[in-house]
Amino acid sequence: MSDSPSAGMVSEPAPNELRDPFVRKELTRATVWLGTAGAIALVVLLVHPLLIIFGGLVFASMLDGGVRLLGRVLPIGRSWRLLIVVLLTVAFLVGLVWLTGVQVTAQFAQLQQTLITQATRTVSWATAKGIMPKQVDINGMMQQVLGSFGQLTSYLGIAFGALASLVMVLVIGLFVAIEPRLYGRGVEWMIPTDMRPRFAGTITEMAKTMRRLLAGRLFGMALEGVMTGVALAIAGVPMALVLGILTGLLAFIPNLGAIVSGILMVAVGFSAGMNTGLYAIGIYVFIQALDGYVIIPMVAKKTVDLPPALTLSSQILAGTLFGLLGLTLADPMTAMIKVALERSSEAEEQADAA
């Protein structure tokens, strides 16, 4: 064995030798992995604000779609068309509340009492059949819940948080809709120069897809709400107006909205008698079947081609990971990811062909 001082010494470059190509390569690789992990952790921590921002972009797409549609008949500036769309939306909501406010308020109060009565009957039936160990007083339970200051404070906090989130979504959407290219150029500025044309094309296609998706969603909501309200009124189901409005609004929330509206519809139907309850069940099944097998496929064919299994899977994942807000925005997020993947695949095919 040699006694030379240089024998057995490490020959690889030290970590502080940044000029060495091997060290630079390994540092670049480590930086990429650490940056990716940090980005994922940041997204997890900021998921709620990111969803609010995305919700604002969805609302901006709704306004932009109305502005573009209005531009086909009114050759005026974009700012004036946006103002008209906002005023028409506000006028519609105010007019709806003004014309139906008294009736809807009375029906909502009646709906609350009806649901309590139906829940009490259901619990009594379950107790008589031995399903539940003892009689439960629904009114007493509600009073206990409302009488708990801690729970009431928590519920108020959730309500104020949801209201604040809704306000932020509306404000962000309105600002983006006023001048979308300003924000688009700002995002493009952060992209490398050679990738900007491709990125701009992807953003344009995403915006187009978003407008089509939301137009189809709004059309389906209006059609489902009107059909439900008219059918329930013909069948003699109480509170047909408020049930139609709720069904149309809840249709924006995939799957869960249909279940909630169905429970409300059937509960109110049975409160008016056995035959009326059966009518309500029949109307719910018919409208949901029509919506699932006719309206949604027709709208999807004309707007965005999203496979049903993919849509349902994304809704389950988004709802589990991000809650109700994630479930509501699951379809737009899936559509945007689909567009991005398609554009990436097209770019790779063009590069291979070249």
C-alpha positions in Angstrom: 0.0 0.0 0.0 1.3 3.4 -1.0 2.1 6.0 1.7 1.7 8.9 -0.8 -0.6 11.7 0.5 -2.5 11.7 -2.8 -3.4 8.0 -2.6 -7.2 7.4 -2.0 -8.1 11.0 -2.4 -11.6 11.9 -3.8 -11.3 12.9 -7.5 -14.8 14.2 -8.1 -15.4 18.0 -8.1 -16.6 19.6 -4.8 -20.1 21.1 -4.5 -18.7 24.6 -4.4 -16.9 24.2 -7.7 -19.8 25.7 -9.7 -17.8 26.1 -12.8 -17.6 22.3 -13.2 -20.2 21.0 -15.8 -21.1 18.0 -13.6 -21.8 20.1 -10.6 -23.9 22.5 -12.7 -25.9 19.7 -14.1 -26.6 18.2 -10.7 -27.5 21.5 -9.2 -29.9 22.2 -12.0 -31.5 18.9 -11.5 -31.9 19.4 -7.8 -33.2 22.9 -8.3 -35.9 21.6 -10.7 -37.0 18.9 -8.2 -37.0 21.3 -5.2 -38.8 23.9 -7.2 -41.5 21.4 -8.3 -42.0 20.2 -4.7 -42.2 23.8 -3.5 -44.7 24.7 -6.2 -46.9 21.7 -5.2 -46.7 22.6 -1.5 -47.6 26.3 -2.4 -50.6 25.2 -4.4 -51.8 23.0 -1.6 -51.5 25.9 0.9 -53.1 28.4 -1.4 -55.7 26.2 -2.9 -58.7 28.2 -1.7 -57.4 31.6 -3.0 -56.5 29.9 -6.3 -60.0 28.5 -6.6 -61.5 32.0 -5.9 -59.3 33.4 -8.6 -60.4 30.7 -11.0 -64.0 31.3 -10.1 -63.4 34.9 -11.0 -62.1 33.9 -14.4 -65.2 31.7 -14.8 -67.5 34.7 -14.1 -65.4 36.8 -16.4 -66.0 34.3 -19.2 -69.7 34.5 -18.6 -69.6 38.3 -18.9 -67.3 38.1 -21.9 -69.7 35.6 -23.6 -72.6 38.0 -23.1 -70.5 40.9 -24.5 -69.5 39.0 -27.6 -73.1 37.9 -28.1 -74.3 41.4 -27.8 -71.7 42.6 -30.2 -73.4 40.7 -33.0 -76.3 43.0 -32.9 -74.9 46.2 -31.4 -71.7 47.6 -33.1 -70.6 49.7 -30.2 -67.5 49.7 -27.9 -66.7 46.7 -25.7 -67.0 48.8 -22.5 -70.5 49.9 -23.4 -71.6 46.4 -24.2 -70.1 45.1 -20.9 -72.1 47.8 -19.1 -75.3 46.8 -20.8 -74.7 43.1 -19.9 -74.0 44.0 -16.2 -77.1 46.3 -16.1 -79.3 43.6 -17.8 -78.1 41.0 -15.3 -78.8 43.3 -12.3 -82.2 44.3 -13.7 -83.1 40.6 -14.2 -82.2 39.7 -10.6 -83.9 42.8 -9.2 -87.0 42.2 -11.4 -87.2 38.5 -10.4 -87.0 39.5 -6.7 -89.5 42.3 -7.1 -92.1 40.3 -9.0 -91.8 37.1 -7.0 -90.2 38.3 -3.8 -93.3 38.1 -1.6 -94.4 34.8 -3.0 -90.9 33.3 -2.8 -90.4 34.5 0.7 -93.6 33.0 1.8 -92.9 29.8 0.0 -89.4 29.6 1.6 -90.9 29.9 5.0 -93.5 27.2 4.1 -90.7 25.1 2.7 -88.8 25.2 6.0 -91.8 24.2 8.0 -92.7 21.4 5.5 -89.2 19.9 5.7 -89.3 19.9 9.5 -92.7 18.2 9.4 -91.6 15.6 6.9 -88.4 14.9 8.8 -90.5 14.5 12.0 -92.8 12.0 10.2 -89.8 10.1 8.8 -88.2 9.8 12.3 -91.5 8.7 13.8 -91.9 6.0 11.1 -88.3 4.8 11.7 -88.9 4.7 15.4 -92.1 2.7 15.0 -90.3 0.2 12.8 -87.5 -0.1 15.3 -84.9 1.5 13.0 -84.2 4.3 15.5 -83.9 3.5 19.2 -86.1 6.3 20.4 -88.2 9.2 19.3 -86.3 12.2 18.2 -87.7 15.7 18.3 -86.6 17.6 15.2 -87.7 20.9 16.5 -85.9 20.3 19.8 -82.7 19.4 17.9 -82.9 22.5 15.8 -83.4 24.7 18.8 -80.5 23.1 20.6 -78.3 23.6 17.5 -79.4 27.2 17.2 -79.1 27.8 20.9 -75.5 26.7 20.9 -73.5 30.0 20.7 -70.3 28.2 19.6 -72.0 26.4 16.7 -74.0 29.4 15.7 -70.8 31.5 15.6 -69.1 28.9 13.5 -72.1 28.8 11.1 -72.1 32.6 10.9 -68.3 32.5 10.2 -68.8 30.0 7.4 -71.7 32.1 5.9 -69.6 35.3 6.0 -66.6 33.5 4.5 -68.8 32.2 1.7 -70.2 35.6 1.1 -66.8 37.2 1.1 -65.6 34.6 -1.4 -68.5 35.3 -3.6 -67.9 39.0 -3.6 -64.2 38.5 -4.5 -65.2 36.2 -7.3 -67.6 38.8 -8.7 -65.0 41.6 -8.3 -62.2 39.7 -10.0 -64.5 38.6 -12.8 -65.7 42.1 -13.4 -62.1 43.6 -13.5 -60.9 40.8 -15.9 -64.0 41.2 -18.1 -63.4 45.0 -18.4 -60.0 44.5 -20.1 -59.0 40.8 -20.6 -56.1 41.5 -22.9 -54.4 43.5 -20.2 -54.2 40.5 -17.9 -53.5 38.2 -20.8 -50.4 40.2 -21.8 -49.3 40.3 -18.2 -49.3 36.5 -18.0 -47.6 36.2 -21.4 -44.8 38.5 -20.2 -43.8 35.8 -17.7 -43.4 33.2 -20.4 -40.2 32.7 -22.3 -40.2 34.6 -25.6 -40.0 31.6 -27.9 -43.0 30.0 -26.2 -45.3 33.0 -26.2 -47.1 32.4 -29.5 -48.0 28.9 -28.5 -49.1 30.0 -25.0 -51.2 32.8 -26.4 -53.0 30.3 -28.8 -53.6 28.0 -25.8 -55.1 30.8 -23.7 -57.3 31.8 -26.6 -58.6 28.3 -27.1 -59.2 27.9 -23.3 -61.2 31.1 -23.3 -63.3 29.9 -26.2 -63.9 26.6 -24.6 -64.8 28.2 -21.3 -67.4 30.4 -23.0 -69.0 27.5 -24.8 -69.1 25.4 -21.6 -70.7 28.1 -19.5 -73.2 29.0 -22.2 -74.3 25.4 -22.3 -74.4 25.2 -18.5 -76.6 28.3 -18.2 -78.9 27.1 -21.0 -79.3 23.7 -19.2 -79.9 25.5 -15.8 -82.7 27.7 -17.3 -84.3 24.8 -19.1 -84.3 22.5 -16.1 -85.6 25.2 -13.8 -88.5 26.2 -16.1 -89.5 22.6 -16.9 -89.4 21.7 -13.2 -91.5 24.7 -12.1 -94.1 24.2 -14.9 -94.4 20.5 -14.3 -94.8 20.8 -10.6 -97.4 23.5 -11.0 -99.4 21.4 -13.4 -99.2 18.4 -11.0 -100.4 20.6 -8.1 -97.2 20.3 -6.0 -97.0 23.2 -3.5 -94.3 25.8 -3.9 -93.7 25.0 -7.5 -92.1 28.5 -8.2 -89.5 28.3 -5.5 -88.7 24.6 -6.3 -88.2 25.5 -9.9 -85.9 28.4 -9.0 -83.9 26.2 -6.6 -83.7 23.4 -9.1 -82.3 25.8 -11.8 -79.8 27.3 -9.4 -78.7 24.0 -7.9 -78.1 22.6 -11.4 -74.9 24.6 -11.6 -73.5 22.2 -8.9 -72.9 18.9 -10.7 -74.6 15.8 -9.2 -75.0 17.1 -5.7 -77.4 19.9 -6.9 -79.7 17.4 -8.5 -79.8 15.2 -5.4 -80.6 18.2 -3.1 -83.3 19.5 -5.4 -84.8 16.0 -5.7 -85.0 15.6 -2.0 -86.7 19.0 -1.6 -89.1 18.2 -4.4 -90.2 14.8 -3.1 -90.5 16.1 0.5 -92.7 18.9 -0.5 -94.7 16.6 -2.8 -95.5 14.1 -0.1 -96.5 16.9 2.3 -99.5 17.5 0.0 -100.5 13.8 -0.2 -99.4 10.5 -1.4 -100.5 11.0 -5.0 -98.8 14.4 -5.2 -95.6 12.9 -3.8 -95.7 10.2 -6.4 -96.2 12.9 -9.1 -93.1 14.7 -7.7 -91.0 11.6 -7.9 -92.2 11.0 -11.5 -91.4 14.6 -12.5 -88.0 14.4 -10.9 -87.1 11.1 -12.6 -88.4 12.3 -16.0 -86.6 15.7 -15.9 -83.3 14.1 -14.7 -83.5 11.5 -17.4 -84.3 14.1 -20.0 -81.4 16.2 -18.7 -79.0 13.4 -18.6 -79.8 11.6 -21.9 -81.0 14.5 -24.1 -80.1 18.0 -22.9 -76.6 17.4 -21.5 -75.4 15.3 -24.6 -76.9 17.9 -26.9 -75.2 20.8 -25.1 -71.9 18.9 -24.8 -71.9 18.1 -28.5 -72.5 21.8 -29.4 -70.1 23.2 -26.7 -67.4 21.0 -25.2 -66.7 17.3 -25.8 -66.1 16.0 -22.3 -66.6 12.2 -21.8 -69.1 11.5 -19.0 -66.8 9.2 -17.1 -64.0 11.8 -17.2 -66.4 14.5 -16.0 -67.8 12.4 -13.1 -64.3 11.3 -12.0 -63.1 14.9 -12.0 -66.1 16.0 -10.0 -65.5 13.3 -7.4 -61.8 14.2 -7.1 -62.4 18.0 -7.0 -65.2 17.6 -4.5 -63.1 15.4 -2.2 -60.0 17.5 -2.4 -61.4 21.0 -2.5 -65.0 20.8 -1.1 -68.1 22.4 -2.6 -66.2 25.1 -4.4 -64.0 22.5 -6.1 -67.0 20.5 -7.1 -68.7 23.6 -8.6 -65.6 24.4 -10.7 -64.7 20.8 -11.6 -66.1 20.9 -15.1 -64.3 24.2 -16.1 -61.0 23.0 -14.6 -61.3 19.7 -16.5 -62.1 21.5 -19.8 -59.1 23.7 -19.3 -56.7 20.8 -18.6 -58.1 19.0 -21.6 -57.5 22.0 -23.9 -53.9 22.4 -22.5 -53.1 18.7 -23.1 -54.6 18.7 -26.6 -52.6 21.8 -27.6 -49.4 20.2 -26.2 -50.0 17.1 -28.2 -50.6 19.1 -31.3 -47.4 21.0 -30.8 -45.4 17.8 -30.3 -46.9 16.3 -33.5 -46.0 19.4 -35.5 -42.5 19.3 -34.1 -42.1 15.6 -35.0 -43.5 16.3 -38.5 -41.0 19.1 -39.0 
